[in-house]
């Protein structure tokens, strides 16, 4: 049976097929019914949370807060979400990475706090990609004095989720040689570090700096020296 009885619409009268620019009933779904009658009301996003051109201002590549007048409404941006803004024309040459500061779903205004960037200039052909945390040294990290919890010759694991930068300063009295004798990172030993200063001075200082990958352990070897300062950018 089909057709209608009084004001009741049966299933045979309902067209649920997605149709661009359809403005006439009967259409039962929001997907199919396009009130704006746009030629392409449902653009493909291909992994993007949003894809847009700015209206009308451009945005300069760099760090700090960047405001995008997206014109894209009702998206699921939220404060703290990691995103990448990249040029549509040359995305690998011009991009910014950071966190969403705010998003207004009613106006489409999106503010990003850019932490990393590549390229220079102002452009309007931006696309926004959802991103995870970028494990780059220095991003979201601070220098920490870990002297009280470190000892020469002992393994120290990096379980921070990011690479860390380590700086160790040692001291020794008299003519002690080899204030920092060797460094081991992830089981690989790097040797031959030499202290600064002549062997005849009352005290000498040794400094070693290293980058330790996430998930790796490291240690510093030294003979006849004491730790003056042990710092980690973590």
C-alpha positions as CSV (number, residue, x, y, z in Angstrom):
1,X,0.0,0.0,0.0
2,X,1.2,3.5,-0.7
3,X,0.0,7.0,-0.8
4,X,-1.4,9.1,2.0
5,X,-4.4,8.9,4.2
6,X,-5.5,12.3,5.5
7,X,-2.4,14.1,6.9
8,X,-0.4,10.8,7.4
9,X,2.6,10.3,5.2
10,X,3.6,6.7,4.6
11,X,7.1,5.4,4.0
12,X,6.5,5.2,0.2
13,X,6.2,9.0,0.1
14,X,9.4,9.7,1.9
15,X,12.6,10.2,-0.1
16,X,15.7,9.7,2.1
17,X,18.2,9.8,-0.7
18,X,20.9,12.5,0.0
19,X,20.4,15.2,-2.6
20,X,22.4,18.4,-2.9
21,X,20.3,21.6,-3.2
22,X,17.0,19.8,-2.4
23,X,14.5,22.2,-0.9
24,X,11.2,20.6,-1.5
25,X,9.4,18.0,0.7
26,X,9.1,15.2,1.4
27,X,12.6,14.7,2.7
28,X,13.0,13.3,6.2
29,X,16.7,13.6,7.0
30,X,18.8,16.7,7.7
31,X,21.5,15.2,5.4
32,X,19.1,15.2,2.5
33,X,17.3,18.4,3.2
34,X,19.4,21.4,2.3
35,X,17.8,24.7,3.4
36,X,20.5,26.8,1.9
37,X,20.1,25.2,-1.6
38,X,23.9,25.1,-1.9
39,X,25.4,23.4,-4.9
40,X,27.7,21.5,-2.5
41,X,26.3,21.7,1.0
42,X,28.2,18.7,2.3
43,X,31.9,19.1,1.3
44,X,34.3,16.2,1.6
45,X,36.6,16.6,4.5
46,X,39.1,13.7,3.9
47,X,40.4,13.5,7.4
48,X,40.0,17.2,8.1
49,X,37.9,18.5,10.9
50,X,37.3,21.6,8.7
51,X,38.5,23.0,5.4
52,X,38.0,26.6,4.5
53,X,39.2,29.9,3.2
54,X,39.3,32.9,5.4
55,X,36.7,35.6,5.1
56,X,38.0,38.1,4.5
57,X,41.3,38.5,6.4
58,X,44.5,36.6,6.0
59,X,46.6,35.0,8.8
60,X,50.3,35.4,9.1
61,X,52.6,32.4,9.8
62,X,54.2,32.5,13.2
63,X,53.7,31.8,16.9
64,X,51.0,33.2,19.2
65,X,47.3,33.5,18.9
66,X,45.9,33.2,15.3
67,X,42.3,33.9,14.6
68,X,40.6,32.2,11.7
69,X,37.2,33.4,10.5
70,X,36.3,30.0,9.2
71,X,32.6,30.4,8.2
72,X,32.4,26.7,9.2
73,X,29.7,26.2,11.8
74,X,28.9,23.5,14.4
75,X,32.2,21.7,14.3
76,X,33.6,19.8,17.2
77,X,36.6,22.0,18.0
78,X,37.3,22.3,21.8
79,X,39.8,24.3,23.9
80,X,43.1,22.4,24.1
81,X,42.7,20.3,21.0
82,X,45.9,20.0,19.0
83,X,45.6,21.1,15.4
84,X,47.7,22.0,12.4
85,X,46.8,24.9,10.1
86,X,48.4,24.4,6.7
87,X,48.2,26.2,3.3
88,X,46.0,24.4,0.8
89,X,48.5,25.1,-2.0
90,X,51.7,24.1,-0.3
91,X,50.9,22.4,3.1
92,X,54.4,21.1,3.8
93,X,56.1,24.5,3.3
94,X,53.7,26.7,5.3
95,X,52.0,25.4,8.4
96,X,51.4,26.2,12.1
97,X,50.9,23.8,15.0
98,X,49.2,24.5,18.3
99,X,46.2,24.3,20.5
100,X,42.7,25.5,20.0
101,X,42.1,28.5,22.3
102,X,38.5,29.0,21.5
103,X,35.8,28.2,18.9
104,X,32.4,29.7,18.4
105,X,30.2,27.1,16.7
106,X,27.6,29.9,15.9
107,X,30.0,32.1,14.0
108,X,32.8,29.7,13.0
109,X,35.5,31.9,14.7
110,X,38.5,29.7,15.6
111,X,41.4,30.9,17.7
112,X,44.6,28.8,17.7
113,X,47.7,29.4,19.9
114,X,50.5,28.6,17.5
115,X,53.6,26.9,19.1
116,X,55.5,25.8,16.0
117,X,55.5,27.0,12.4
118,X,57.3,26.7,9.1
119,X,57.4,29.4,6.4
120,X,56.8,33.1,6.4
121,X,54.1,35.4,5.0
122,X,50.3,35.9,5.2
123,X,47.9,33.7,3.4
124,X,44.2,32.9,3.3
125,X,44.1,29.4,1.8
126,X,44.3,27.6,5.2
127,X,43.0,24.2,6.1
128,X,42.8,22.9,9.6
129,X,43.9,19.3,10.4
130,X,43.3,17.5,13.7
131,X,46.7,16.6,15.2
132,X,48.1,14.7,18.1
133,X,50.8,16.0,20.4
134,X,54.0,16.7,18.5
135,X,57.0,15.2,20.4
136,X,59.4,17.9,19.6
137,X,62.1,19.0,22.1
138,X,61.2,22.1,23.9
139,X,57.4,22.1,23.1
140,X,55.5,22.0,26.3
141,X,58.7,21.4,28.3
142,X,60.5,23.3,31.0
143,X,64.0,23.1,32.5
144,X,64.0,21.1,35.7
145,X,66.8,20.8,38.3
146,X,67.1,17.1,39.1
147,X,70.5,17.2,40.8
148,X,69.1,15.8,44.1
149,X,67.7,12.6,42.4
150,X,70.6,11.8,40.0
151,X,73.9,10.0,40.6
152,X,76.9,9.4,38.3
153,X,76.9,5.9,36.8
154,X,73.2,5.2,37.4
155,X,70.6,4.7,34.7
156,X,67.9,7.3,34.3
157,X,64.8,6.4,32.2
158,X,63.1,8.9,30.0
159,X,59.4,8.0,30.2
160,X,58.0,11.6,29.6
161,X,56.6,10.8,26.2
162,X,59.0,13.2,24.5
163,X,62.7,13.5,23.8
164,X,64.4,15.3,26.7
165,X,67.6,17.5,26.7
166,X,70.0,16.8,29.5
167,X,72.9,19.0,30.7
168,X,75.2,17.7,33.4
169,X,77.9,19.9,35.1
170,X,80.6,18.2,37.2
171,X,83.5,19.5,39.2
172,X,86.7,18.0,40.5
173,X,89.6,19.4,42.6
174,X,93.3,19.4,41.6
175,X,94.5,17.7,38.4
176,X,91.7,15.1,38.1
177,X,91.3,14.3,34.4
178,X,88.2,13.2,32.6
179,X,85.5,15.0,34.7
180,X,82.9,13.5,32.3
181,X,84.5,10.3,31.1
182,X,81.6,8.8,29.1
183,X,77.9,9.0,28.4
184,X,75.6,6.0,27.6
185,X,72.3,6.5,25.8
186,X,70.0,3.6,25.0
187,X,72.8,1.2,25.5
188,X,75.3,3.1,23.2
189,X,78.4,4.5,24.9
190,X,79.9,7.8,23.8
191,X,83.4,8.2,25.3
192,X,86.2,10.7,25.3
193,X,84.7,13.7,26.9
194,X,87.4,16.1,28.3
195,X,87.0,18.5,31.1
196,X,87.6,22.3,30.6
197,X,90.6,24.0,32.2
198,X,94.3,22.9,32.6
199,X,95.3,20.1,34.9
200,X,97.3,22.4,37.1
201,X,94.3,24.6,38.2
202,X,92.8,24.0,41.7
203,X,89.5,22.9,40.3
204,X,88.1,22.0,36.9
205,X,84.6,21.8,35.4
206,X,83.1,19.3,33.0
207,X,80.0,19.9,31.0
208,X,78.1,17.3,28.9
209,X,74.9,17.9,26.9
210,X,72.8,15.2,25.3
211,X,69.4,14.5,23.7
212,X,67.7,11.4,25.1
213,X,64.9,9.8,23.0
214,X,61.6,8.9,24.6
215,X,61.7,5.4,26.1
216,X,65.5,5.4,26.4
217,X,67.7,5.3,29.4
218,X,70.9,7.3,29.9
219,X,73.7,7.6,32.4
220,X,76.9,9.7,32.8
221,X,80.2,8.1,33.9
222,X,83.0,10.1,35.6
223,X,85.9,9.4,37.8
224,X,87.0,11.6,40.7
225,X,84.3,14.1,40.1
226,X,81.1,15.3,41.8
227,X,77.9,16.6,40.4
228,X,77.6,20.4,40.4
229,X,74.3,20.6,38.5
230,X,72.1,18.2,36.6
231,X,69.3,19.7,34.5
232,X,66.7,18.2,32.2
233,X,64.4,19.9,29.7
234,X,61.3,17.7,30.2
